[in-house]
Amino acid sequence: QEHLVESGGGLVQPGGSLRLSCVASGFTFGRSFVTWVRQAPGKYREFVGAIERSGDTRYAGSVQGRFTISRDNAINTVWLQMNRLKPEDTALYFCQVGDIRGQGTQVTVSS
């Protein structure tokens, strides 16, 4: 069965950093286009960034220059490195491959 599991969220002060992980099982992760999305309470789900099979990445304008996505296909893992975090980055973060999405990991940015 295909699964994605996110981890690494937590509470961090503004300006801080977190690294989220997304680990896949049950399918060939290395061939996958992986997307990170987030959803804050009362808001629509928002695209954060994505990484292609080639390793090329793209980001939402709101996180460009602060967030970095990387992957290691050998261990079926994609990371989202988040730097210079802002309170508006507070959300539940998910990784997604097609219709497969994990349970998410909560990121809270607050002083």
C-alpha positions as CSV (number, residue, x, y, z in Angstrom):
1,Q,0.0,0.0,0.0
2,E,1.2,3.5,-0.9
3,H,2.0,5.8,2.0
4,L,3.6,9.1,2.7
5,V,4.6,10.1,6.3
6,E,5.6,13.7,7.2
7,S,7.6,14.6,10.2
8,G,9.7,17.4,11.7
9,G,7.1,20.0,12.5
10,G,7.0,21.9,15.8
11,L,6.9,25.2,17.5
12,V,9.6,27.7,16.4
13,Q,10.1,31.4,16.9
14,P,10.0,33.8,14.0
15,G,13.2,33.8,12.2
16,G,13.9,30.2,13.1
17,S,14.3,27.1,11.0
18,L,12.7,23.7,10.7
19,R,13.3,20.7,8.4
20,L,10.4,18.6,7.4
21,S,10.7,15.1,6.1
22,C,8.5,13.1,3.8
23,V,9.1,9.4,3.7
24,A,7.4,7.2,1.1
25,S,6.6,3.5,1.1
26,G,4.8,1.1,-1.2
27,F,5.7,2.8,-4.5
28,T,8.7,3.9,-6.6
29,F,9.3,7.2,-5.1
30,G,12.2,8.1,-7.3
31,R,10.0,8.5,-10.3
32,S,7.6,10.8,-8.5
33,F,6.9,14.5,-8.7
34,V,6.6,15.5,-5.1
35,T,4.7,18.5,-3.9
36,W,4.6,20.2,-0.5
37,V,1.4,22.0,0.4
38,R,0.1,23.6,3.5
39,Q,-3.2,24.5,5.1
40,A,-3.8,27.0,7.8
41,P,-7.0,27.0,9.9
42,G,-9.8,28.6,8.0
43,K,-7.8,28.9,4.8
44,Y,-7.5,27.0,1.5
45,R,-4.7,24.5,0.9
46,E,-1.7,26.4,-0.5
47,F,1.1,25.2,-2.8
48,V,4.5,25.6,-1.1
49,G,6.8,24.0,-3.6
50,A,7.6,20.9,-5.6
51,I,10.5,18.8,-6.7
52,E,10.6,17.0,-10.1
53,R,12.2,13.6,-10.8
54,S,15.2,15.4,-12.2
55,G,15.7,17.3,-8.9
56,D,14.5,20.6,-10.3
57,T,12.4,22.6,-7.9
58,R,9.8,25.3,-7.9
59,Y,8.4,27.4,-5.1
60,A,5.5,29.6,-4.2
61,G,6.5,33.3,-4.2
62,S,5.7,33.5,-0.5
63,V,8.5,31.1,0.4
64,Q,10.9,31.6,-2.5
65,G,14.4,32.2,-1.1
66,R,13.5,30.9,2.4
67,F,12.5,27.3,1.7
68,T,14.4,24.6,-0.1
69,I,13.2,21.2,-1.2
70,S,15.6,18.3,-1.7
71,R,15.3,14.5,-2.2
72,D,17.2,11.3,-1.7
73,N,15.6,8.6,-3.8
74,A,17.7,5.9,-2.3
75,I,15.9,6.3,1.0
76,N,12.6,7.4,-0.4
77,T,12.7,10.8,1.3
78,V,12.0,14.4,0.4
79,W,12.9,17.3,2.7
80,L,11.5,20.8,3.1
81,Q,14.1,23.0,4.7
82,M,12.4,26.1,6.0
83,N,14.5,29.1,7.1
84,R,13.6,32.6,8.3
85,L,10.2,31.4,9.3
86,K,7.3,33.8,9.7
87,P,4.1,33.6,11.7
88,E,2.2,33.4,8.4
89,D,4.0,30.1,7.7
90,T,2.0,28.5,10.5
91,A,0.1,25.6,9.0
92,L,-0.3,21.9,8.6
93,Y,2.2,20.8,6.0
94,F,1.7,17.9,3.7
95,C,3.7,16.2,1.0
96,Q,1.8,14.8,-1.9
97,V,2.4,12.5,-4.8
98,G,-0.6,12.5,-7.2
99,D,-3.5,11.5,-5.0
100,I,-1.4,10.2,-2.2
101,R,-1.0,12.5,0.8
102,G,0.2,12.0,4.3
103,Q,-1.4,13.1,7.6
104,G,0.7,16.2,7.7
105,T,3.0,17.7,10.3
106,Q,2.1,20.9,12.2
107,V,4.4,23.9,12.0
108,T,3.7,26.8,14.3
109,V,5.7,30.0,14.2
110,S,5.2,32.1,17.2
111,S,7.1,34.1,19.8
